[in-house]
């Protein structure tokens, strides 16, 4: 699977933003996150400032630590080789507005910080507003 420079740039930017948000949600400094996943705070800073992308080992440690999928962490879905063969882009985002994208990301962060039960409560509350 080969990504274009543009695709790599989008992924790096989205990853940097998401990593920083997830770290801040957990209330961690770069140093604390680095210690938790066995890397340096210099590396965490480089990832958050789009200067570097983590190795596979560190990337996996981040997904495990934050309990997110790779797609959630990078903000993109990697199309399967079958989908690519059918003409799909290697990376794709669902067509949603920037506000919807932000809402989805915040909703996922809500699970990380407060659990799935809180997510369910929010959904129930919204459904009651929509369908009284």
C-alpha positions as CSV (number, residue, x, y, z in Angstrom):
1,X,0.0,0.0,0.0
2,X,1.5,3.3,-1.1
3,X,0.3,6.6,0.1
4,X,0.7,9.9,-1.7
5,X,2.6,12.8,-0.1
6,X,-0.7,14.6,0.3
7,X,-2.3,11.5,2.0
8,X,0.7,11.2,4.3
9,X,0.4,14.9,5.2
10,X,-3.3,14.6,6.0
11,X,-2.7,11.6,8.2
12,X,0.2,13.1,10.0
13,X,-1.8,16.3,10.7
14,X,-4.9,14.4,11.9
15,X,-2.8,12.1,14.0
16,X,-1.0,15.0,15.7
17,X,-4.3,16.8,16.5
18,X,-5.9,13.6,17.8
19,X,-2.9,12.5,19.9
20,X,-2.8,15.9,21.6
21,X,-6.5,15.9,22.3
22,X,-6.5,12.4,23.7
23,X,-3.4,13.2,25.9
24,X,-5.1,16.3,27.3
25,X,-8.4,14.5,27.9
26,X,-6.4,12.0,30.1
27,X,-4.8,15.0,31.8
28,X,-1.3,13.9,31.0
29,X,1.8,15.9,30.2
30,X,3.9,14.8,27.3
31,X,6.4,13.4,29.7
32,X,3.8,11.3,31.6
33,X,2.5,9.9,28.3
34,X,6.0,9.1,27.1
35,X,6.7,7.2,30.4
36,X,3.4,5.3,30.1
37,X,4.3,4.0,26.6
38,X,8.1,3.7,27.0
39,X,9.3,6.5,24.7
40,X,10.6,10.1,25.2
41,X,8.8,13.3,25.7
42,X,10.8,14.6,22.8
43,X,9.1,12.0,20.6
44,X,5.7,12.9,21.9
45,X,6.3,16.5,21.1
46,X,7.5,15.6,17.6
47,X,4.4,13.6,17.0
48,X,2.1,16.4,18.2
49,X,3.9,19.0,16.1
50,X,3.9,16.9,12.9
51,X,7.6,16.6,12.9
52,X,7.6,12.8,13.1
53,X,5.3,9.7,13.0
54,X,5.8,6.9,15.6
55,X,7.1,3.5,14.9
56,X,4.7,0.6,14.6
57,X,5.5,-0.4,18.2
58,X,4.9,3.1,19.6
59,X,1.8,3.5,17.5
60,X,0.4,0.3,18.8
61,X,1.3,1.3,22.4
62,X,-0.7,4.6,21.8
63,X,-3.8,2.8,20.5
64,X,-3.6,0.4,23.4
65,X,-3.0,3.1,26.0
66,X,-5.9,5.3,24.8
67,X,-8.1,2.2,23.9
68,X,-8.8,3.5,20.4
69,X,-8.5,1.9,17.0
70,X,-5.7,2.9,14.5
71,X,-8.4,4.6,12.4
72,X,-9.7,6.6,15.3
73,X,-6.2,7.7,16.2
74,X,-5.2,8.8,12.7
75,X,-8.7,10.0,11.9
76,X,-8.8,8.1,8.6
77,X,-9.9,4.7,7.5
78,X,-7.4,2.7,5.5
79,X,-9.2,1.0,2.6
80,X,-8.8,-2.7,2.2
81,X,-6.7,-4.0,-0.7
82,X,-9.9,-5.2,-2.3
83,X,-11.5,-1.8,-2.1
84,X,-8.3,-0.2,-3.5
85,X,-8.3,-2.7,-6.4
86,X,-11.9,-1.6,-7.1
87,X,-10.7,2.0,-7.3
88,X,-11.2,3.4,-3.8
89,X,-8.7,5.8,-2.4
90,X,-6.2,4.3,0.0
91,X,-7.4,6.7,2.7
92,X,-10.9,8.1,3.0
93,X,-13.1,10.1,5.3
94,X,-16.8,9.9,5.4
95,X,-18.4,13.0,3.9
96,X,-19.5,14.9,6.9
97,X,-19.2,18.5,7.9
98,X,-16.4,19.8,10.1
99,X,-18.8,20.2,13.0
100,X,-20.0,16.6,12.6
101,X,-16.4,15.4,12.5
102,X,-15.6,17.4,15.7
103,X,-18.8,16.0,17.4
104,X,-17.9,12.4,16.5
105,X,-14.3,12.8,17.8
106,X,-15.5,14.4,21.0
107,X,-18.1,11.7,21.4
108,X,-15.3,9.1,21.1
109,X,-13.2,11.0,23.6
110,X,-16.2,11.0,26.0
111,X,-16.0,7.1,26.0
112,X,-12.3,7.3,26.9
113,X,-12.8,9.7,29.8
114,X,-16.2,8.6,31.1
115,X,-17.1,5.2,29.6
116,X,-19.6,3.8,27.2
117,X,-22.5,4.2,29.8
118,X,-22.0,8.0,29.6
119,X,-22.1,7.8,25.8
120,X,-25.4,5.8,26.0
121,X,-26.8,8.4,28.4
122,X,-26.0,11.2,26.0
123,X,-27.7,9.3,23.1
124,X,-30.8,8.6,25.2
125,X,-31.0,12.3,26.2
126,X,-30.7,13.4,22.5
127,X,-33.3,10.8,21.4
128,X,-35.7,12.1,24.1
129,X,-35.2,15.7,22.7
130,X,-35.8,14.5,19.1
131,X,-38.7,12.1,19.9
132,X,-40.5,13.3,23.0
